[in-house]
Amino acid sequence: MNTYKHLDLSNNQLTIDCKDIILREYKVEDLDEMVAITHEPEVIEFLPDWNAPKEQRLDWLVHYEIAENSSF
């Protein structure tokens, strides 16, 4: 069974399109949507540490990559 509809490896970024959801690395352009989702009451209830200010989210998006990840 094929688990993906489309696999895109262009621009050295893995993107898996499963019709109802697209899996890919976060981008800085995702900041506003990420902040909105992480401030939803349903998310805060189960993941209270995710309720971070926009500036902290931006820092995480820009600096989340660590050298050890490149070994995968």
Protein Blocks (a to p, Z undefined) as FASTA:
>chain_A
ZZbfbdcfehhiacddehjaccddddfklmmmmmmmmmpfklmmmmmmlmccfklmmmmm
mmmpcfklmmZZ
